[in-house]
Amino acid sequence: MVLKCTLSVLFCSLVLTVGTIHAQLLDNRCYLDGGGSAVNFFANEDITVGAVVGSLRVLGDPGKDIVLTLREKDSPVYIAPGTKDLIVAKPLDKEGLIGPSAVFVNVICERKFSDEAGIIIPVNIRVTDVNDNAPMWIGAPYKLNLSEVTVIGTRILQGIRAHDLDQPGPYSTVEYQTLPGPYSDFVAFVTPLEGTLVLKKYIDYETVQNFTVKIRAQDQGKPPKYSDTYVTIRVLDSDDQNPKFDRDVYYGQLLAGPGDVSITPETIRAEDQDRGIRADIRYSIVSSNGSEDELNFEIHPTTGTIRQRRALPPAQAHHSRTIVVKATQVDNPDRYALTTVILAPPKGSETSLSAMSVQPPVGGAEFVRGTFYVTVREDAAPGTKVSQLVPGGGGRADEPVRYRIVGSPLAQEQFRVGPGGELMLARSLNYRRTSQYTFAIESSLPGGERNTSTTVVVDVLPANMWEPRFRKPFYSFAIENPLHAQQLPMLVGRIEAADGDRTDELSFVLKGNYSNLFRVDPYGNLWLVSNRTDLPLAMRLLATVTDSGTPQKSATVPVVVKLKPETASLTSNLLVVNIVVACVLGVLLLGGLVRCVYRRRKRKVSSADQIGGHGAGGHGAIPPLKHGVDSSRFLLQRPDQRMLERPGMHAGGRLAADCAASSTLGSDNQDFLEHEGAENPRRSQIHNTRALDREELAGQNLNHLLLQWQEKYDEKNNGTEDMSIDDKLIVYF
């Protein structure tokens, strides 16, 4: 019975255990569907608050058999009650400005009706970037000063930059552009991806003093985001304009004596046309056609008041005079302007036929030896009045005077005389075709009475009607081998330029970083006159040609001088070769100096060891002299001590073979003792070898002196020599 009860209990326990194990094996709640231990979600940064990020793939039914909670209390996401959905509670931002750029939370899943602890499920939410930021300008708006003579293509503003806060990629890649506007054609960006502005069109200060260009920075998003700003350019005036008179011609009247001349219609005045500079003006009188205007008249350099310095001769006082006044800039003598002042004779003093020039640009009119001279520029328009012929006072004012040109058919085609005596241009002048006209003008009253005539010479002055022109819009030259200095100056090429004005002379000027290496002659030949070892592959220059006309005109062309690859490599390697050679020479010189110092010190040390050696039998001892006395003892003992030790020495005669002393450095000095016979030849040989080595190190002069001293010492003991030699030797040492 007991056994039966025991078996029943065991069976029940076994059933309960198996049931429990089976129940545990079948309970897969809180596990992730499909396996895994963590959950990953992606969310755009523009997701709205309250939107669903994703649903947890957890086995089980929330609210019935499992409970889902977050371990983090202040999380930007939360789990919707009764669901597996993660809801956004705070804004997300990839840049981390207004919200977190990443979210990491832990979800706790608990099984209902189970005593086991909950399972922790890591959840990682990655925030992805969207194009939600527009580029922001740095340092905007931009302002700069620009000279009006700046060359087209010059980089006028660098460092323009806009920053996009989006993550690296197309959303943060910024492109620059100029927006259409009144002055948008003056500047442009080098490339859309570089914030550098270049000048695209010439700027004239007299036309515009400042202007503003609108620029834009936008990213590469779709659609793109952008920001706009302005670039304000203030134009700086440069000295590119000549002064200008208020009037092309002024009028006055000659005086009977010295005094200030009254000028009409207003005072002579000129000003610099460069309004941003307004340079000071100085006035002067220019003589023309051999006249003596500078002697008869003077002008105040700053006020422009004309003063007659003296009374004119009667032959000159009855004729009108034309004075050329020049206005020159103080800071630049090459900038000037000309005007004319016509001074009429006093009333009632005119001759039978007088002339008054009304052509303002250059020159004057005057009767000289019965000939009337007129100057006119070739750019004078047809119909221009060249001079005015006035009849004399012999006839009545109401009598019509007839004028006609005689003596030159060409002049009759080119000029005509009006009924009032005005000489006028009928056709345009051409200096290259005809530079001077000579003809006569006859004046007569009706009926042919009182015919008078005068010779007129019209000089045509060339006008600067053409500006210089280059044959090519761009010049490029190549240098074969610029390293041979003996070939300088070397012809690089020719810059061809021409001017339509026949009398103008051309002059060339080079500008650029390497302009000092080149020179251009008046014929346009480009010469290499200097050399450097660091020449680049391409040297960019600007060649400006200027004519000699009035006013001067110029033109500019870019010039590029290139080096061939082999030449450029040779040029760059020359500096390296020079450095290497200099280093090698320096090392050799330093090595020689160290070796010299080392050998000198070694000789001094060896000499000191030789003199201060220990005894004749030691390793470094000085060898005995030929009378068997230790040389070190002789060197260190006083004379009286040596005299006491003399009886104990070997008393035999001198050796048969004396040592030959040599005073030459490096010679064999045999001032050592040679033992008689062959008692110990090996010892003698070793002793002699050591002695020779020491002798080479110590020098031969000392041993030679010691030998002489010992011979003198022996003679002194025999009574054949006085003591003076010993005293001298002691003093010597």
Number of C-alpha atoms within 10 A of each C-alpha: 6 7 7 8 10 10 12 12 11 10 12 11 12 12 12 11 12 12 12 12 11 11 11 10 9 9 13 14 18 24 18 17 13 8 9 9 10 15 18 12 15 13 20 15 23 16 16 15 14 14 13 18 19 17 15 21 16 21 17 20 16 19 12 10 15 21 20 26 17 18 12 13 10 9 14 20 25 22 19 14 13 13 14 19 18 21 19 21 17 17 17 26 22 23 18 11 10 11 14 16 18 19 16 14 19 17 21 18 23 21 22 15 8 11 8 9 10 17 16 20 22 15 18 16 18 18 21 17 19 15 21 16 18 22 25 19 18 12 11 14 14 16 14 12 13 19 16 20 16 16 17 15 15 12 17 18 19 12 11 19 19 24 17 22 16 20 16 10 12 14 25 22 19 27 19 25 20 22 16 11 10 11 14 17 14 15 21 23 21 16 12 14 14 16 20 18 23 18 21 17 16 14 22 16 21 14 7 11 17 15 14 16 21 18 19 18 27 23 26 16 18 9 9 16 19 20 14 18 16 16 19 16 18 18 21 19 21 16 19 14 15 19 23 18 18 14 16 14 20 21 19 19 18 24 21 15 11 15 15 16 18 17 17 14 11 11 16 22 16 24 21 24 17 17 16 15 12 14 18 16 24 20 25 19 22 16 17 16 12 6 15 12 17 16 12 14 18 19 20 13 15 13 14 19 17 24 17 21 17 14 15 16 9 10 9 14 18 19 22 24 26 28 25 22 23 19 28 26 21 13 11 13 11 12 19 23 21 22 23 27 25 25 22 21 22 15 9 9 14 19 15 12 17 21 25 23 27 25 23 22 18 18 23 28 29 22 20 10 7 11 15 19 21 26 23 27 21 20 16 18 14 14 14 18 21 24 23 19 19 18 24 16 13 9 13 9 10 6 9 14 18 18 23 16 21 15 12 13 10 12 19 15 12 16 22 20 22 15 12 14 21 21 24 19 21 18 15 15 22 15 19 13 7 12 14 15 16 17 18 18 18 15 22 17 16 11 7 9 9 12 14 15 17 16 19 20 17 19 19 21 19 21 19 22 14 17 18 22 18 17 12 11 10 13 19 16 17 14 16 14 16 23 17 9 13 8 12 14 17 18 16 18 18 16 23 13 17 19 21 13 19 12 15 21 16 21 17 22 15 21 15 12 11 14 17 13 14 19 19 21 14 13 15 19 15 21 18 20 17 15 16 11 14 12 16 16 15 15 17 17 19 19 20 18 26 20 23 15 18 13 15 16 17 17 15 19 17 16 20 15 18 19 21 14 11 11 18 22 13 14 21 15 14 13 12 11 11 10 11 11 10 11 12 11 11 12 11 11 11 12 11 12 11 12 11 12 10 11 11 11 12 13 15 13 13 16 17 13 17 20 18 14 16 15 16 17 12 10 10 17 21 27 27 21 21 22 21 14 19 17 23 20 16 17 15 13 12 12 14 9 11 15 13 9 10 15 9 8 10 11 9 7 7 12 13 8 9 15 17 12 18 17 14 11 11 12 14 16 22 21 24 24 21 22 14 10 7 9 9 10 13 10 12 15 12 11 17 18 12 16 22 19 11 21 26 17 19 21 21 22 15 12 22 18 12 17 21 12 16 18 13 18 22 15 13 16 13 9 10 10 13 12 12 9 15 17 10 10 13 13 8 7 7
